[in-house]
Amino acid sequence: MAIQKDGAFFLGKLFDLAQGKLLDEPLTYDPADLTTHAVVTGMTGSGKTGMCVGLLEEAAIEGIPAIIIDPKGDLTNLLLHFPEFLPEQFRPWVDPEMARREGKDVEVAAAEAAESWRKGLAGWDLGAQDIELLKDSVRFGLFTPGSTAGTPVNILSSFAAPEVGWEEHREMLREKISTIVTALLGLIGIDDIDPLRSREHILLSNILEHAWSSGQSLTLVELILQTQNPPFETLGAFPVDSFFPSKDRSDLAMQLNSFLASPSFEVWREGQSLDVGAMLHGPSGKPRHNIFYLAHLNDSERMFFVTLLFASIESWMRAQRGTGNLRMLVYFDEIVGYLPPVANPPSRPIMLRMLKQARAFGVGLLLATQNPIDVDYRGLSNAGTWVIGRLQTDQDKQRLLDGLDSAGGGLDRQEVDRIISVLPKRTFFIHNVHEKAPRIFQTRFVLNYLAGPLMRTQIPQLMALDGIEPLPSASPAQEAAAAQTMPGAATARPTAAPAATGELLSATAPTPGGATEAYVLPATQSLGQALASANLASGSTMTQGETVYRPALLAQAEVAYSVPKHGLNMTRQIASLAAEARGRTVVWEDFAHAGFEPSVLHHPALPDARYAQLTGWLSDSRQLNALKKDFAEWVYRTSTVQVRTISALGISVGPDVSPGELESMVQKAAQEWASKEQSTAEAAHKRKLDDLTSKIRRQERDLESEESELKQRRVEEVGKAGEVILGLLGVGRKRGISSSLTKRRLTSQAKQDVEEAQARLEELVKQRDELEAQLKETVAEIEDRAQSLTAEITEVPVTPYKKDIFVELFGIAWCPYYTVIVDGQSREIPAFS
């Protein structure tokens, strides 16, 4: 019979096991029955894969979208549909090794495969028109997580805040958080986790809940950073550091970072996000069957991705309204290890949850395995349909029968045991709780060519064969916050640097290693001031982007100087803000900075800012410790200061005194020195002047006395001469000439005394005049000397002791930059001075 879009799945025809005969009665299956889920099992070679492929073909034709998990690579065959049955179409997919073992070349094997498929379909009244119907009914997606062979998958979307409100969906979101965290811990080797007892699980879950409840998304980078530095102070009743010490948190962060740092992780950040809603239908509205090829992943990576995928499915599912129809099919080709009976891997809790709850949302699970003994059939008791192929081992059969018993239906264990032991290939026992009784049927011939598991290297060719194109994904620019248009700015200082592109930024500041401090530089400039300072052209079209904090190494030391003999007692700051290193060293002088007041370095960052990642040298605690010692040594070598002294003036100043201040001090001291010297000289002059003045006055008195005596002698001489003349004339008593000569001699002596007194007085007056002139000369010399002293500055080098060098700041400084788009070019301008 030709396949019809009649709302029922044509799975095959009933089979009479007793007669070993295929009956001409089709077995149809109501897709709505899949809302109670289905389990398909059978040993290797039972036809289990063909059974499931046929069911998926029917779902595609009926327009039912599907998520298909392919751990082994078999389900890639869903893309191998060739309605023309041309050998060249089959040739690339024929196994050359199998052809060789059969003694055939590939061309012959391809021709036989094409003919075999044409005849096989014809035997079921199927043909090219049915294959065309399949091709026209569905669009395929082929995803390769962790690889670019197919469409890569961006797992980081799993950490994005959900669109539904936290308060209304708290319970569901906490379940999703628990699932994601369990998967993440499983990836790094922390297995069989009890979410109520595991410190790692509790910490990571609280970090995600803290972000999601605030409507904030996290990247894996931010989750790792917040593991080191959680955004809360307590967990339960205990401080975070008591519940989960910092060293242990760093160890956990390092384990997570090992995955993040792996070169292969880059692929996990590319491609289609795990948006289940966007995957279910293509742009034209046709349903999509999305195959997730996992054969290339290791066990932990497969477990991680499968768990995240189920979490995304559950999250989408919970946002839908209830329905009794099959809205989506989830097929898992081999569930061994994902739903074990004893262990508790990350996938188990969410798969059990979906088996219980997905029915209400129209999501059906189709789970297949060839090892029933390794599956938790108590969990599968929720499955309403069991499709069982041949099983031979008693353990497998007994475990399967236990599962059927738990599913209900009152089956005869012995009869079922007998049936499943003798089932031919491609023949199955089907038990459907929606039907009256179990039936035995043989699967129809599938429309797709079953080439067997395909290798990853064949995926690109398979993608090209089916013309698969990835779903449109948002670009980083589209995911960024909407930009705000800014006015032009006046020009000033140098232009801003171009912004880095394709760079990993996070909303959480990366935590430096060890005990390294972290500081946040204050944004001392508004955007307008920063634009003006960046010499950006006025009138340019500017759009503001996000604020980015970039790391630099801030080193700042306080150096004390104490030299009592020079009167030096001061401290000074020496700082460097290093943005890069040369190898394992920093040229500190190239990044000299005026320094910071420690109090300004602990202000909160600007809102909605992003952080660049720490480069290798800034995240290496051992290198940072070595650089701290190197900085202290550099400070010691380069912190010698010059003390400027003028001994004669008693001046000694350090480098904190400016040249202008020093000049004022020197001029004042010189004036004071000159004034003091002048006072001393004037005092000495006054003593000498007073002595001369006294001598002059005495000499003047002596001169006056001598002049008076001379005058008296002259009178006496004249009188005596008159007496002599009168005596000679006979008038009066006769006087001798000798007496007159005596008087003359006395007069002459008195005159000589007057002249000598006059000469001595003149000498004293001359000495007084010379003393006055000498004082003026001395004052002039003092003034000249005072002026010359101002130039007699001696510099004395003073080097601090190492014990007087204190490194007060050393650590990562987060420097704020505004991101702007200027005339279409992205640039970064400093927001700090």
C-alpha positions in Angstrom: 0.0 0.0 0.0 1.2 3.5 -0.8 1.8 5.7 2.2 -1.0 8.1 2.8 -1.3 11.3 4.8 -4.2 9.9 6.7 -3.1 10.6 10.3 -1.9 7.1 11.0 1.6 5.6 10.9 2.0 2.6 8.5 4.6 0.6 10.3 4.2 -2.8 8.5 1.9 -5.8 8.3 0.7 -8.3 10.9 2.7 -11.5 11.0 1.5 -15.0 11.9 4.3 -16.3 14.1 2.8 -19.8 14.2 2.8 -20.2 10.4 5.8 -17.9 9.8 3.6 -16.0 7.4 3.2 -12.3 6.6 -0.4 -11.4 6.6 -1.9 -8.9 4.2 -3.2 -6.7 7.0 -1.4 -3.4 7.7 -0.4 -2.4 11.1 -1.1 1.2 11.7 -0.3 3.2 14.7 -2.0 6.3 16.0 0.7 9.0 16.6 -1.3 10.3 19.5 -0.4 7.1 21.3 3.2 8.3 21.3 2.3 10.9 23.9 2.5 8.1 26.4 5.9 7.3 24.9 7.3 4.2 23.4 10.2 1.8 24.0 11.8 -0.2 21.2 14.2 -3.0 22.0 15.8 -5.9 20.3 19.1 -7.7 20.0 21.6 -6.7 17.3 20.3 -7.7 13.9 16.7 -7.7 15.0 15.8 -4.8 12.7 15.3 -2.3 15.5 17.0 0.6 13.6 14.8 -0.1 10.5 11.7 -0.1 12.8 12.6 3.3 14.2 13.6 4.8 10.9 10.2 3.7 9.4 8.4 5.3 12.3 10.3 8.5 11.9 9.5 8.5 8.2 5.8 8.3 9.0 6.1 11.1 11.5 7.8 13.2 8.8 5.1 12.5 6.3 2.4 13.4 8.9 4.1 16.7 9.6 5.3 15.9 13.1 8.6 17.6 14.0 11.3 15.6 15.7 14.4 15.8 17.8 16.6 12.8 16.9 19.5 11.8 19.2 22.0 9.7 17.3 24.9 8.4 19.5 26.2 5.9 17.0 25.7 7.5 13.6 22.9 5.2 12.2 20.3 8.0 12.0 22.2 9.9 9.4 20.6 7.4 7.0 17.4 9.4 7.3 18.9 11.8 4.7 19.6 9.0 2.2 16.5 9.0 0.1 16.9 8.4 -3.7 13.7 8.3 -5.6 15.5 7.8 -8.9 17.3 4.6 -7.6 20.4 5.5 -9.5 23.5 3.5 -8.6 25.7 6.6 -8.6 23.4 8.0 -5.9 24.1 5.0 -3.7 27.8 4.6 -4.5 29.2 7.2 -2.0 27.3 5.5 0.8 28.2 1.8 0.1 30.7 0.3 2.5 33.7 -0.5 0.3 35.1 -2.9 2.9 31.9 -4.9 3.0 31.9 -5.0 -0.8 35.5 -6.2 -0.8 34.6 -9.0 1.6 31.8 -10.0 -0.7 34.2 -10.0 -3.7 32.5 -7.1 -5.4 33.8 -3.7 -6.5 32.0 -0.6 -5.3 30.3 0.1 -8.6 28.6 -3.4 -8.6 27.7 -3.1 -4.9 26.1 0.3 -5.5 24.1 -1.0 -8.5 22.9 -4.0 -6.4 22.0 -1.7 -3.5 19.9 0.6 -5.8 18.1 -2.4 -7.3 17.6 -4.0 -3.9 16.0 -0.9 -2.6 13.7 -0.5 -5.6 12.6 -4.1 -5.3 12.3 -4.0 -1.6 10.0 -1.0 -1.7 8.0 -2.4 -4.6 7.4 -5.5 -2.5 5.5 -3.2 -0.1 3.7 -1.3 -2.9 6.0 1.6 -2.2 8.1 3.5 -4.7 9.5 6.8 -5.9 6.3 8.7 -5.2 6.5 7.8 -1.6 10.1 8.9 -1.4 9.1 12.2 -3.1 6.3 12.6 -0.5 8.8 12.1 2.3 11.2 14.7 0.7 8.4 17.2 0.3 7.0 16.8 3.8 10.0 17.6 6.0 13.2 19.6 6.2 16.2 18.1 7.9 18.8 19.5 10.2 22.1 17.7 10.9 23.8 19.0 14.0 27.3 18.0 15.2 27.9 19.5 18.7 31.6 20.1 19.2 32.3 19.8 15.5 31.9 21.8 12.3 31.4 18.8 10.1 27.7 19.5 10.3 25.9 22.4 11.9 27.7 23.1 15.2 25.7 23.8 18.3 26.2 26.8 20.6 25.7 25.4 24.1 26.2 28.7 25.8 22.6 29.5 25.2 21.8 26.9 27.9 23.0 29.4 30.5 20.8 32.2 29.2 18.0 33.5 31.4 14.7 31.9 30.5 12.0 34.1 28.9 9.4 33.0 31.4 9.1 34.8 34.7 11.0 33.4 37.7 8.3 33.8 40.3 5.6 32.0 38.2 7.9 29.2 37.1 10.3 28.9 40.0 10.0 25.2 40.5 10.4 24.3 36.8 13.4 26.6 36.4 15.1 25.2 39.5 14.7 21.7 37.9 16.3 23.1 34.7 19.1 24.6 36.7 19.7 21.3 38.6 19.9 19.5 35.2 22.3 21.9 33.7 24.6 21.9 36.7 24.5 18.1 36.9 25.5 17.9 33.3 28.3 20.4 33.7 29.7 18.6 36.7 29.5 15.3 34.9 31.5 16.8 32.0 34.4 17.4 34.4 34.2 14.0 36.0 32.0 14.6 39.1 29.4 11.8 38.7 26.5 10.3 40.5 25.7 13.7 42.2 23.2 14.2 45.0 22.0 17.8 44.4 21.1 18.1 48.1 24.6 17.1 49.4 27.1 18.1 46.7 28.8 21.4 47.5 29.7 21.9 43.9 26.1 21.4 42.8 24.7 23.7 45.5 27.2 26.5 44.7 26.7 26.4 40.9 22.9 26.1 41.2 22.8 29.1 43.5 24.9 31.1 41.1 22.6 30.3 38.2 19.5 31.0 40.3 20.9 34.3 41.5 21.3 35.4 37.9 18.1 34.0 36.5 15.9 35.3 39.3 17.3 38.8 38.4 16.7 38.3 34.7 20.4 38.0 33.9 22.0 35.5 31.5 25.3 33.9 32.3 27.9 32.6 29.9 30.1 29.7 30.9 32.9 32.2 31.4 30.9 34.2 33.8 29.8 31.0 35.7 33.4 30.0 36.1 34.3 33.5 37.3 31.5 33.6 39.8 32.5 30.2 41.1 35.7 31.9 42.3 33.9 35.0 43.5 30.2 34.3 44.1 27.7 37.2 43.9 26.4 36.4 47.4 27.9 36.1 50.8 26.1 33.2 52.4 24.9 29.7 51.4 22.2 28.7 53.8 23.2 29.7 57.3 26.9 29.7 56.6 29.2 32.2 54.9 30.3 31.1 51.5 33.9 30.7 52.6 32.9 28.4 55.4 30.6 26.3 53.3 33.0 26.1 50.3 36.4 27.6 51.0 38.0 29.9 48.4 40.8 27.4 47.5 38.3 24.6 46.9 36.2 27.0 44.7 39.3 27.9 42.7 40.0 24.2 42.2 36.4 23.7 40.9 36.8 26.8 38.6 40.1 25.4 37.3 38.3 22.1 36.4 35.6 23.9 34.6 38.1 26.2 32.9 40.0 23.1 31.6 37.0 22.5 29.4 36.6 26.2 28.5 40.3 26.5 27.7 40.4 23.5 25.4 40.8 24.5 21.7 38.0 22.1 20.9 35.6 24.2 23.1 35.6 27.0 20.5 33.3 24.9 18.3 30.9 24.6 21.2 30.5 28.4 21.1 29.6 28.4 17.4 26.5 27.7 15.4 22.9 27.1 16.3 21.7 27.8 19.8 19.7 25.1 21.6 16.4 26.9 20.8 14.0 24.0 20.4 11.1 26.2 19.3 13.1 27.5 16.4 14.2 24.0 15.4 10.7 22.5 15.0 9.7 24.3 11.8 11.6 25.8 8.9 11.1 29.3 7.4 8.4 27.9 5.1 6.5 26.3 8.0 7.4 22.8 7.1 8.3 20.5 10.1 11.9 19.8 10.7 13.6 16.6 11.8 16.7 17.6 13.7 19.4 14.9 13.9 22.0 15.4 16.6 25.0 13.3 15.6 27.1 12.4 18.7 29.3 9.6 17.5 32.4 11.8 17.5 32.1 12.8 21.1 33.5 11.0 24.1 31.2 9.6 26.8 31.3 12.6 29.1 30.7 15.0 26.3 27.8 13.0 25.0 26.3 12.9 28.5 26.8 16.6 28.9 25.1 17.5 25.6 22.3 15.0 25.9 21.4 16.4 29.3 21.5 20.0 28.0 19.4 19.0 25.0 16.7 17.4 27.2 16.8 20.5 29.5 16.1 22.7 26.5 13.3 20.4 25.3 11.8 20.5 28.8 12.1 24.2 29.0 10.4 24.7 25.7 7.8 22.1 26.6 6.8 23.8 29.9 6.1 27.0 28.0 3.5 25.3 25.8 -0.2 24.8 26.4 -1.4 21.3 27.1 -2.7 19.1 24.2 -3.7 15.5 23.6 -2.1 15.4 20.2 1.5 14.6 19.4 3.2 18.0 19.1 6.8 16.7 18.8 8.7 13.4 18.8 11.9 12.9 20.7 13.8 9.8 19.5 16.9 8.5 21.4 18.5 5.7 19.5 20.4 4.1 22.4 19.6 5.0 26.0 22.0 2.6 27.7 24.0 4.6 30.2 21.5 7.5 30.2 18.7 5.8 32.1 20.5 3.1 34.2 18.7 1.1 36.9 21.2 2.0 39.7 23.5 4.9 38.9 22.3 8.5 38.7 24.0 10.2 35.7 23.0 13.8 34.8 20.5 12.6 32.1 18.5 10.3 34.4 16.5 12.8 36.5 15.3 14.8 33.5 14.5 11.8 31.4 12.4 10.4 34.3 10.7 13.7 34.7 9.8 13.9 31.0 8.5 10.3 31.0 6.1 11.4 33.7 5.2 14.9 32.5 5.7 15.3 28.7 2.4 13.6 27.9 0.4 16.6 29.0 2.3 18.8 26.5 2.1 16.6 23.5 5.7 15.5 23.6 6.4 11.9 22.9 9.6 10.0 23.8 10.7 7.1 21.6 13.5 5.3 23.4 15.5 2.5 21.9 18.0 0.0 23.3 19.5 -3.4 22.6 20.5 -4.0 26.2 17.3 -4.1 28.3 19.3 -5.2 31.4 21.1 -1.9 31.6 17.9 0.2 31.6 15.7 1.4 34.5 12.4 -0.2 33.6 10.8 1.2 36.6 11.3 4.6 35.0 10.0 3.2 31.7 6.8 2.0 33.3 5.3 5.3 32.1 5.7 4.1 28.5 2.4 3.1 26.9 3.9 1.3 23.8 6.5 -1.5 23.9 7.9 -2.7 20.6 10.1 -5.7 21.2 12.3 -7.6 18.7 14.1 -10.8 19.2 16.0 -11.3 22.5 18.0 -14.3 23.5 19.6 -13.9 26.9 17.5 -14.7 29.9 18.7 -11.7 31.7 17.5 -9.3 29.0 14.2 -11.1 28.7 13.5 -11.2 32.4 14.3 -7.5 32.8 12.1 -6.7 29.8 9.2 -8.8 31.3 9.6 -6.9 34.5 9.2 -3.7 32.6 6.1 -4.9 30.9 4.7 -6.0 34.2 5.3 -2.6 35.7 3.6 -1.0 32.7 0.5 -3.0 33.3 -1.6 -5.0 30.9 -1.8 -8.4 32.6 0.4 -10.2 30.0 1.3 -13.9 30.3 5.1 -13.7 31.0 5.7 -17.3 29.8 4.0 -16.7 26.5 5.7 -13.3 25.9 9.0 -15.0 26.8 8.4 -17.7 24.2 7.4 -15.2 21.5 10.3 -12.8 21.8 12.7 -15.7 21.8 11.7 -16.8 18.3 10.9 -13.6 16.5 12.4 -13.5 13.0 14.4 -10.5 11.8 12.3 -7.3 11.3 9.5 -8.9 13.2 8.3 -7.3 16.5 5.9 -7.9 19.4 4.0 -4.7 20.0 2.2 -4.0 23.3 0.1 -0.8 23.2 -1.9 0.1 26.2 -4.3 1.9 23.9 -5.0 -1.3 22.0 -7.0 -4.3 23.2 -4.2 -6.9 22.8 -0.6 -7.2 21.8 0.2 -7.9 18.2 3.1 -9.3 16.1 4.1 -7.5 12.9 6.8 -7.2 10.4 8.2 -3.7 9.6 7.7 -2.3 6.2 10.7 -1.6 3.9 12.0 1.9 4.8 12.2 4.7 2.2 15.7 5.7 3.2 18.8 3.7 2.2 20.2 2.1 5.4 23.9 2.4 4.8 24.8 1.8 8.4 26.7 4.2 10.7 28.3 7.1 8.9 31.6 8.6 9.9 32.1 12.3 10.8 34.2 12.8 7.7 31.1 11.9 5.6 28.9 14.5 7.2 29.8 17.5 4.9 29.0 15.4 1.9 25.7 14.3 3.5 24.9 18.0 4.2 25.5 18.9 0.6 23.5 16.0 -0.6 20.4 17.2 1.2 21.1 20.9 0.8 20.9 21.4 4.5 21.5 25.0 5.6 21.8 26.0 9.2 19.0 27.9 10.9 19.7 31.6 11.1 21.5 32.5 14.3 21.9 35.9 15.9 25.1 37.7 15.4 27.0 39.2 18.3 25.9 42.6 17.2 22.2 41.5 17.3 22.7 40.0 20.7 24.3 43.1 22.1 22.2 45.8 23.8 20.6 48.4 21.6 23.0 51.3 21.0 22.2 54.9 21.8 23.1 57.6 19.3 25.4 60.2 20.6 26.1 63.8 19.4 29.4 64.8 17.9 32.2 65.9 20.2 34.9 68.6 20.0 38.5 67.5 19.3 41.1 67.5 22.0 43.7 64.9 22.9 44.8 61.8 20.9 42.1 59.6 19.3 40.7 56.5 20.9 41.9 53.0 20.1 39.9 50.8 17.8 37.8 48.3 19.7 38.7 44.6 19.6 36.3 42.4 17.6 35.4 38.8 18.2 36.6 39.1 21.8 35.1 37.2 24.7 33.6 39.6 27.2 31.8 38.7 30.4 29.4 40.5 32.7 31.5 39.3 35.6 35.0 40.4 36.3 37.5 37.6 36.0 39.1 36.7 39.3 42.9 36.9 39.4 44.7 33.9 40.7 46.0 33.4 44.2 45.7 36.3 46.6 46.0 38.9 44.0 44.0 42.0 44.7 41.5 43.5 42.2 40.7 47.2 41.9 38.1 49.1 39.9 39.4 52.5 38.5 36.7 55.2 38.9 35.1 56.5 35.7 36.2 60.2 36.2 35.0 61.3 32.8 31.5 61.4 31.4 31.0 60.1 27.9 30.9 63.6 26.6 34.1 64.5 28.4 35.8 61.3 27.1 34.7 62.0 23.6 36.2 65.5 23.8 39.4 64.2 25.3 39.7 61.5 22.6 40.0 64.1 19.7 37.0 62.7 17.9 35.7 64.9 15.1 32.7 67.1 15.8 29.7 66.3 13.7 30.6 62.6 13.3 27.8 60.1 13.6 28.3 58.3 16.9 26.5 55.4 18.5 27.2 54.4 22.1 27.9 50.7 22.8 28.7 49.0 26.0 31.2 50.0 28.6 34.2 47.6 28.7 36.6 47.2 31.6 40.1 46.1 30.5 42.7 44.8 32.9 46.0 46.4 33.7 48.5 45.7 36.5 48.5 48.5 39.1 51.6 48.7 41.3 52.0 51.5 43.8 54.5 52.0 46.6 54.8 54.5 49.4 58.4 55.4 50.0 59.5 57.1 53.3 62.6 59.4 53.5 64.1 60.5 56.8 67.4 62.4 56.9 67.4 64.6 60.1 70.7 66.4 59.3 69.1 67.7 56.1 65.7 68.2 57.7 64.2 65.7 55.4 61.1 63.8 56.6 58.7 63.0 53.8 56.8 60.2 51.9 56.0 59.9 48.2 54.0 57.6 46.0 55.6 55.8 43.0 53.1 54.0 40.7 52.8 52.2 37.4 49.7 51.1 35.5 51.0 48.4 33.2 48.8 47.3 30.3 51.3 44.8 28.9 54.4 42.8 29.7 57.5 42.0 27.7 57.8 38.3 28.1 57.8 37.8 31.9 58.9 41.3 32.8 57.3 44.7 32.9 59.2 47.9 31.9 57.7 49.9 34.9 59.0 53.3 33.7 57.0 52.9 30.5 53.8 52.9 32.5 54.6 55.5 35.2 51.5 56.9 36.7 50.7 59.6 39.2 49.1 57.1 41.5 45.7 56.7 43.2 44.2 57.2 46.6 43.4 53.7 47.7 39.9 54.8 48.8 38.8 55.5 45.2 39.7 52.0 43.9 36.7 50.1 45.5 33.8 52.0 43.9 31.2 49.8 42.0 31.7 49.4 38.3 29.5 51.2 35.8 26.1 49.5 35.3 25.8 46.9 32.5 29.5 46.9 31.9 31.4 44.0 30.4 34.8 42.7 31.3 37.7 41.6 29.0 39.5 38.4 29.9 42.7 38.3 31.8 45.7 37.7 29.6 48.1 35.0 30.6 50.6 37.0 32.6 47.8 38.7 34.5 46.2 35.4 35.6 49.5 33.7 36.6 49.7 34.2 40.4 53.4 33.0 40.4 54.4 35.5 37.8 52.4 38.3 39.6 54.3 37.5 42.8 57.6 37.7 40.9 56.5 41.0 39.4 55.6 42.4 42.8 59.1 41.8 44.0 60.5 43.2 40.8 58.4 46.3 41.2 59.7 46.8 44.8 63.3 46.4 43.5 62.6 48.9 40.7 61.3 51.4 43.2 64.4 51.0 45.3 66.7 51.5 42.3 64.9 54.5 40.9 63.5 56.3 44.0 66.6 58.3 44.9 65.7 61.9 45.5 67.8 65.0 45.5 68.0 67.2 48.6 68.8 70.8 47.7 70.9 72.6 50.3 72.4 76.0 50.9 74.5 75.6 54.0 75.2 79.3 54.6 71.5 80.0 54.6 70.5 76.9 56.6 68.2 75.7 53.8 67.6 72.0 53.0 64.5 70.9 51.0 63.3 67.7 49.4 61.8 67.0 45.9 58.3 67.9 47.2 59.4 71.6 47.1 59.0 73.1 43.7 61.7 75.4 42.1 59.4 78.4 42.6 58.9 77.6 46.2 62.6 77.0 46.7 63.4 80.4 45.1 61.0 82.2 47.4 62.5 80.4 50.4 66.1 81.3 49.3 65.2 85.0 48.7 63.6 85.3 52.0 66.5 83.5 53.8 69.0 85.7 51.9 67.2 88.8 53.0 67.1 87.6 56.6 70.8 86.8 56.4 71.7 90.1 54.9 69.6 91.9 57.5 71.3 90.1 60.3 74.8 90.8 58.8 73.9 94.4 58.3 72.7 94.7 61.9 75.9 93.2 63.1 78.0 95.6 60.9 75.9 98.6 62.0 76.3 97.7 65.6 80.1 97.5 65.3 80.0 100.8 63.3 78.0 102.5 66.0 80.4 101.5 68.7 83.3 102.9 66.7 81.3 106.0 65.8 80.4 106.6 69.4 84.0 106.3 70.4 85.1 108.7 67.7 82.3 111.1 68.5 83.5 111.2 72.1 87.1 111.7 71.0 86.0 114.6 68.7 84.0 116.2 71.4 86.9 116.0 73.8 89.3 117.2 71.1 87.0 120.1 70.4 87.0 121.0 74.1 90.8 120.7 74.1 91.0 122.9 71.1 88.8 125.5 72.6 90.9 125.4 75.8 94.1 125.7 73.8 92.7 128.6 71.7 91.6 130.4 74.9 95.1 129.9 76.4 96.6 131.2 73.1 94.4 134.2 73.3 95.4 134.8 76.8 99.1 134.4 76.0 98.8 136.8 73.2 97.2 139.4 75.5 99.9 138.8 78.0 102.5 139.0 75.4 101.2 142.4 74.1 100.9 143.7 77.6 104.4 142.7 78.5 105.7 144.2 75.3 104.0 147.5 76.2 105.4 147.5 79.6 108.9 147.1 78.1 108.4 149.9 75.7 107.1 152.2 78.4 109.9 151.2 80.6 112.4 152.1 77.9 110.6 155.4 77.5 110.9 155.9 81.1 107.3 155.6 81.8 106.5 153.3 84.7 108.8 150.7 86.1 111.5 149.5 83.9 110.9 145.9 82.6 113.6 143.6 81.1 113.5 142.4 77.5 113.9 138.8 78.7 110.6 138.9 80.4 108.9 139.9 77.1 110.6 137.2 75.3 109.4 134.7 77.8 105.8 135.8 77.1 106.4 135.5 73.4 107.7 132.0 73.8 104.7 131.1 75.8 102.4 132.5 73.1 104.2 130.7 70.5 103.9 127.5 72.5 100.2 128.1 73.0 99.8 128.6 69.2 101.5 125.4 68.5 99.3 123.6 71.0 96.2 125.1 69.2 97.5 123.9 65.8 98.2 120.4 67.2 94.8 120.3 68.7 93.3 121.4 65.4 95.2 118.8 63.6 94.1 116.1 66.0 90.4 117.2 65.6 90.7 117.1 61.8 92.2 113.6 62.0 89.3 112.4 64.2 86.7 114.0 61.8 88.5 112.3 58.9 88.3 108.9 60.7 84.6 109.5 61.3 84.0 110.1 57.6 86.0 107.1 56.7 84.0 105.0 59.1 80.7 106.1 57.5 82.1 105.2 54.0 83.3 101.9 55.4 79.8 101.1 56.7 78.2 101.8 53.3 80.8 99.6 51.6 80.2 96.8 54.2 76.4 97.0 53.6 77.0 96.8 49.8 79.3 93.7 50.3 76.6 92.0 52.4 74.0 92.6 49.8 76.3 91.2 47.1 77.1 88.2 49.2 73.4 87.6 50.0 72.7 87.6 46.3 75.5 85.2 45.5 74.3 82.8 48.2 71.0 82.2 46.4 73.0 80.5 43.6 75.0 78.3 45.8 72.6 75.3 45.7 74.1 71.9 46.4 72.2 68.6 45.5 72.6 65.7 47.9 71.3 62.3 46.7 69.2 60.4 49.2 68.3 56.8 48.6 65.7 55.2 50.9 66.3 52.0 52.8 64.4 49.0 51.5 62.6 48.7 54.8 61.1 52.2 54.1 59.5 51.0 50.8 56.0 49.7 51.3 54.0 48.3 48.3 50.6 49.5 49.3 48.7 48.6 46.0 49.4 45.7 43.8 46.9 43.8 41.7 44.6 43.9 38.7 43.1 47.3 37.9 39.9 47.2 35.9 40.1 50.3 33.6 36.8 51.6 32.1 36.4 52.3 28.4 33.4 53.6 26.5 32.7 51.8 23.3 31.4 54.0 20.5 30.9 53.5 16.8 32.2 56.5 14.9 31.2 56.7 11.3 30.8 52.9 11.3 34.1 52.2 13.0 34.1 50.8 16.6 36.4 52.6 19.0 37.2 52.5 22.7 37.9 55.7 24.6 39.1 55.8 28.2 36.5 56.8 30.9 39.3 57.4 33.4 41.8 60.2 33.6 
